[in-house]
């Protein structure tokens, strides 16, 4: 699976299920948590989605604002383990 | 005993000598030995015989045991560390032979050094034996047992009735009157709350394969690092190890680092010993509430308590972080302007940050992820409610297992849940609303006011020892019950 496919899937999930606004124009480098769009509970939901969709397990201590705040960071984290 | 101005002055002068004079290769050993000695020095005197020597020693043995359970191999340096540890412990016991004014490292006269040696030696040998017996197959189970053991010890020490029973039993063993049992004077184990959480972090990260390889000396330094031993911050081992590894290359004479560390300590001293101690005079407590005759007066006590708590704890964190900087260890921040946050979620990302993170990593996240994986899972809102309530109740009970701390946890769990429901359902509207700059500013200020008062009202549960007193104060804040 390439970067583009993963990015689209993650973006669709975040806007539809976590932000709950599928039309929201989420930018690649936009602070999703620091911008108040997602909370720590949503991070747990995102981690389970990533596990199911891409088979990548992100350990709990990695579910932090610094490591998961933007679409770029999330996709890079998934790509790291897929590769 | 906690930090007082004398200890802070010793650490500051020690930090300057360490930075300016000490050979770079000695730095890690100095941090280790200072930390081990601090475990004994800061332990307050206890009334059960030798307990103020036994508990610090138990901390060191517990850390050694956890290291043995998690280490992948034993190096020559680890053996040297065990020998040094043994020498320090028996050396401290040897101080029994000195006159009392020379026994500066222990709270009271230590036990007989020969007995100490005979007890400690087999325990350390047994620890190394356990290390050899662990296989990849048995390790997860043994680590779970170790976590359970720490949790049980924590529950016993934090539950008044259980700690009281243990204290009475210990007194009985000495043939003394158990009716004078008091955990505060008999079993006050310095830094155990923080040590326990760091140990669980190590054990759990080994289970999930996240723990880096770390030697015994560095693990001790991490768990009992002298500036964060008694009141945090709760660092993470991989971050702390990075700082330790950078110590031999650190420029000890870097003026920017020394000025930064010193300034941080001075700011912390001012916050803790000037501002917080002054506010303590009119902060909410069982005595002050007796003298209040109006709702306004009660609010002043509550504001006094809220700011005293903040300046005391954040001042303490500043001192710990400042001392850490002087020694080349950059401990994580614990506070980030918490009373200026416009939501309760943002408050918990900026108040006692390292404790909140710990609980999020090891309780909230695994719990909610497990529920989210269930085939027949409850709704997302129910999972959030269970996760938030459990997390906040555990944070409450970590301070002491009592009904008031439980209520404080429930208060914040409910606050976080209500905010989550609200923000999930208004996010679309808010994304449009936040484009209106003037109104947004007003909205943010309203949020800060509301969040601050929610937190402040919650402190009533935290400050008072029983529920009926807390209800009475909450009533009086709104003019009921005078």
Interface residues (C-beta under 8 A of the other chain):
Chain A: X19 X20 X21 X24 X36 X37 X39 X40 X41 X43 X44 X45 X47 X48 X51 X59 X60 X61 X63 X64 X65
Chain B: X205 X208 X210 X236 X343 X345 X349 X357 X360 X361 X362 X364 X365 X366 X368 X369 X372 X373 X380 X383 X384 X387 X388 X420 X423 X424 X427 X428 X430 X431
